[in-house]
């Protein structure tokens, strides 16, 4: 098996404190050859941690161009602030690298389109860091929808109650850098809700404000700390997302529901996301405990795709689709009115 050489760009929450290093150690056929970060203190800490845990030497770079020029990697993992994703991804693709880009894909639809076009132009792999797409339980939801067990999807929801973003994520509070709270966080959820709705989003209405988090960790916030987002689909289904960042930092609750014309599915963090299903018309009740991940998880999938030259589980087109409702929701809150998806696609 050929080892894929990966360079990681951006030493922030995802790559330092959000489980990436343990995941790297489990991936077969992957070697981390370089780390890149403009903040030298973070780069120094990351280099120490990665070399200690992985047991081999890794090069470090402050400049992204210097990293690309060194030709030490086959692919790059871009985990930098959201507003940089387009520039860094296109540059890496143009230089012949495959790219794994963290979510959200970008903060505007034109930026997403530029990334997709670059991947096609340079014939490179572009994957998106949307880990929730790899969970077997969420694919089981889709299997049950496809099989007609709940009838036609009609009402979908996601409720999340959690603490604020951590201090290390200092850029997230500026809307021009993060795209806003809904873009930063809920792209994960719409990657699933849009899929389960079996339709394309058409119209979005969002209402949110700053109830408490006007200044966090010493940073002035420009993003909402609570919101409702209602979306209409061309299939006739609707989704409602409730997001709130006002919990204590240690607390996290999330629940998904899918209600159809014949039945109901729900799963939440309280019982480890056991999948609960009921068909009220046939009096059927079932529970499923599914802990497996598909394709070995996000990083294993990316390494295999680079080696075998096959499409990733989460394609660029899926990444683009996952930000449509969040971007429209941010605009809806700004304008105080519903926003058509066509408005943001042509902006």
N, C-alpha and C positions, 0 to 999 in steps of 0.2 A: 504494500500500500504506500503510495506516494504521500509524504507529509505535505500538507498545505501550510505555507508560511503566511502568518497573519500579523499585520501591524494594527495596533489599537490607537485611535486618535480621540483624545479627550479623556482626561483623568478626573471624572466627576462622580456623581452618585452611582450611576449605572455600572461603571467599570471598576469602582473602588469599594462600594458598600452595598451593592444590590445583588450579590450572589454570582457575579460573573466569574471571578477567579475560581471558586469551587467547580463551576460548570466547565471552565477551560480544562481543568484537571481530568474531567471525565470524558472529554471528547477524544475519539480515536483519530489518529492521522492529522493532528494539528500541532503546529509549533508557533509560539508567539515570538516573533523575531525583533519587534520594535514597538516602542511606546512613544507617543507624541502628545505634547501638552505645552501651551504657551506660558502657563504659570509654573515657574521652575520649582517652587516648593512642593506643589502637587506632583510634578514629574519625579522629583527625588523620592518622595514617599511611595509612589506607585512602583517605581523601579525596584526599590528595596523589597516591597511586598511580593511582587511578581517573581523576582529572581529567587527569593527565599522559598516561596511555595512551589515553584516549578523546577527549581534545582539546576537551572542553566542560565547562561549569560544572555542578556537582552540589550539591544542598543536603544538609546534614547535620543529624541529630537525635539527641539523647541519649534522649529519651522516646518510647516507641512510640505512646502516645496522641497526642502532638504530631505525629508523622509522619502518622498516619491523619487527623487533623483538617486537616492542610495540603492534602489532596486534590491532591497532586502526581503521583500514580501511578494506574494502572489495576489494578495487581497488586503483590503483595509476595512476595518470596522470603525465607522464614524459615529461617535457618541458625544458630539459637541452640542452647544446650544442650538435650538431649533432653527433660528434664522440663518445659520451657517450651512445647513444641510445641502442646499442646492449648489452653492459654490464649490464646496469641498468634494461632493459626490461627482459633479460634472468634471472637475479637474482630475480626479483619480481615474474615472472612466476613460477620459481622453488620453491618459498616460498608460492605458493598458491594464489597469487593475480591476478586478472584480470588487464589488462593494456590498457590505452589509451596513445599512443606514438605520440608526435608531429611529423610533417613533417620536413624534409624528413625522411623516415623510418630509413635510415642509409646512410653512405657515401660509402659503398662498397656492391656489390651483395652478397658475402659470409656472411657479417653481416646480411643482410636481411634474408638470408636462415637460419641462426642460430636462429633468432627470430621466424621465422615461425615454425621451427622444435621444438623449446621449447614450443610454444603455443600448438602444437599437443601432444607433450610428456606429458605435465602436464595438458592437457585438460582444458585450460583456454581461456578466451576471450582476443584477441589482436585486438584493433581497432587503426586506424590511424587518426590523427588530420588534415584532409584535408577538411576544411570547404566548399570549392567551390563545392565539390561533393554533397552538400546538397541543392543547389539552384535549384528550380523548373525550372527556365529558361534554365539551361544547360541540364536538362533532356528532356525538350521540344525540344531542338535541336536534341537530339538523337531519339526522337519519330518521328520527321519529316524525319530524315535520314532513319530510319527503314521503314517508310511508303512509301518511294520512291519519296517524293515530290521534292527533288533536284537531283534525279537520283543517280548515283554512286559517292560517295565522291572521289574527285580528287585532290584538292588543299586546304590545311588548313593553317591558320596562327594565330599568336598571336603577337601583337605589344604592348610593355609596355615601357612607358617613365616615370620615377619616380626619386625621390631623393635617396641619398645614405642611407645605413642602419644607424640606430640611434646610438648615443654614447654608450648606455647601452649594445648593441650587440657587445662588444669588441672582442669576440672570432671569429667573422665571417670573419675577415680579414686574418686569418691564414688558408691556404687551408687544412692543415692536420686536422684542427678542424671542419671546415664547409663543406668540400668537394668542395668548390668553389662557385662562385656566381650563376652558372646555377643550381647546385644541391640544393643550399639553396632556391632559388626563383622559378625556373621553373618547379620543380616537381609538383607544383599545376597545371600548364598549361598542362603538358604532361599527367596528370591523365585524362584530358578532351580530348586533341587532339588525343591521341592514341585510345581512345574509339570511338570518332567520325570518325576516319579514317577507322574503321572496319577492322583493320589488325594489325599485329605485326611489330614493328620496326625492320629493318634489318641493315641499314647502316646510319651512322651519319657523317656529315661534319660540323665543327664549325670554325668560325673565330672571334677572339675577342682580345682586348688589354686593356691597361690602358691609356686612353687618358688624364685623369686629376686626378683621385683619386688614386695617388700613396701613399699618407699619408692622413688619415682621422681621425678627432677627436683626433689627437695625436698618432694614431696607423699606423704603416707601413703596407700597403696593399699588399697581395700576390694574389689577385683575380682581374679579369677583371672588368671594369666598363662599357663595351659595347660589344655586340656580336651578330652575326647571327648564327642560328643553323638550318641546313637543314637535314631532315630525310626522308629516303625512307622506305615505308612499303611493306610487302609482298602482300598486296592487290593491289599494283600499285599506291596508293595514296602517296602524299608527304606533309610534313608540314614544315613551315618556322616560326621560332620564332626570333623576334627582341627584344632584351632587352637592355635598356640603363638606367644607374643610374645617369645621368648627369643633371637632372632637379633640380630646387630648392626644398628644403626639403618639402614644402607645396604642391607641384604639383604632380598629379598622373593621367596618362592616360593609358587606356588599351582597346584593341579591339580584338575580336575574329572574324574570318571569316571561313566559310565552303563553298567551291565551288564544285558543282557537275556537272554531265554531262547534267543536266536539269535546274539547278537553283542555287541560292546563298542565304546564311544566314549570317547576321552579327549583332553584338551587341557590344556596347562600353559604357564606363562610362560617356560620354558626355550627354547622354539622359537617364541615369539611367539604362542602359543595356536593353532598349526596344529591343525585338527580331524582326528584320526586315527580311522578306522573299520575294523572287521574283522567280517565275518560268518563264523564258524568252520564253520558247516554248509554254506555255499555257496562257501567259500574265496574270498571277496571282500575285497579291501583297497583303501581309498581314503583320500586325504588332501585336505583342503580348507584353503585360505588365504583367510580372509574378514576384511577389515579395515574393511568398511563399517559405518556406523551408520545406524539407522533414523530416519526423520522429521527428519534433520538433527541429531540428538542431543537431549539433555534440554532444554536451554534454548531451542533453536529450536522444538521441539515445543510447549513451553509458550507461547511467544509466538504461534505460529500458532493454538493452541487458544483463547487469549484473544481474538484478533482474529476468528476464524471461529466461535467459540462451539461447539466440538466437544470430545468427551472426549479426555483425554490418553492416551498409550500406557500409562502406569502410573497406574491408577485408585486412588481411596482404598481400595476393597475389596482391591486387590492389596497396598497398603501394610499394611493390617491383617493380611492373611494372612501376610505376610513376617515378622511379629514373634511369631506364635503359638508356633512351636517355640523360638525364643530365650528368650521369657519363661518357657515351661515348663521349659527347660533350666536357667535360673537358679534356679527354684524347686526343681527336682530336686536340684541341688547343695546347696541350703540344707537340704533335708529328708533327703537321703541315700536317696531311693527314686524309682521311676518316677512320673511325673506324667501324668495324662490331660489332653488338651487341653480337655476339658469342664470341668476344674477351674478353669482360668484364664479361661475364657469366662464362667463364672457367678460368679466371685469379686467 
